[in-house]
Amino acid sequence: MTTAFVLSGGASLGAVQVGMLSAMEAAGIRPDLVIGTSVGAINAAWIAADADWRLDRLEQLWTSMRRTQVFPSRPTSLFGLLGRRAGLVDHGPLARLIRQQLPYQRLEEAAVPLHVIVTDVLTGRDVRLSSGPAVEAVLASAAIPGVFAPVVIDGRAYMDGGVVNNAAVSHAVDLGATTVYVLPTGFACSLERPPASAIAMALHGLSVLVQHRLADDVEHFRAAVTLHVVPPPCPITVGPADFSHARKLIDAGAASTAAWLQRGCQPDLRTLRPHDHSH
C-alpha cells in the first residue's frame, strides 16, 4: 500500500496546506511519496526534505513571508511589457528564498520521494520531474505564465505546472499510489471586490481555473485509487497575491482538516465547484 500526498498550487493560499499538514501529522497520516505543483511544489519540497517534517519551521517561513519576497516591484515589469523579458516579475528573490530553505540540491536526494509537476512551454504538456536540480524544478513549477519567465532545465523551457495539471492525481496513480490525499489550497471565493492589480487578478483567475480542473480530476480518478480530497477552508476572503494573512490561513486549514478527519474523511467537493457567498 502506497500513500501519496498531492499538493496543488494557489500562490499565497499555499499557507492553507501548512495547516492541513499539521492536522494530518497529528492524526498520524504520512506519505510514502509527495507530488507538488506550483506553490504546492514548494511545500512538498519542504516536507520531503526530512521524515520528521519540521512543520514549525515551515509555519515560521510562511508567517514571515512578505509579498515583495515573491512578487517584488522592480523595473523589470516594464521590460516584460515591452517584450524584452518573458515575465513581469524577477524570480531571483523567490529562487533565493527556495535555495535558502532546501537542504538538498537535487530532487532525488530528498528523504521522501519527491515529484514536481511543470508544464513544457513548447508542447503544452505536463511533465513530472523526479530528478535533477531541485531549486530550478520548484521554481519552474511556480513560474506563473506572464508573471515569471519560464525556467530552462536541460535545454527545455518549463512554466507553472498548474496550467495543465494543478492537482496531479494522474501522476500519483502512474507512480503506483493506492491511496491519494489531495491538499488543495482552495480559492478566494468570498472577496469583497475584484483584485486591484494585474498580478493579483492573474493569480485569482488561475486559481479559479485550476480548482475546476481539480473537481473534474477527482471524479475521473475516484474509481482508480482510494482518493481523499482534504477540504480547503471556505469561505476564503484572502486573495492569492496577499501574503499578510498566512497565520489566519494556516489556522483555518488546520481546523477544517481536523474536522474532516473527525468525520471520517467524508467527501465534499462543493467548495471546489463554483459557489456564491454573496447571499
PyMOL commands that set and color helices and strands:
alter all, ss='L'
color gray80, all
select helices_A, chain A and resi 11-26+39-48+55-64+67-70+76-81+92-101+107-109+134-141+162-165+169-174+198-221+246-262+270-272
alter helices_A, ss='H'
color red, helices_A
select strands_A, chain A and resi 3-7+33-37+114-120+126-129+151-153+156-160+179-183+226-229
alter strands_A, ss='S'
color yellow, strands_A
deselect
rebuild
show_as cartoon
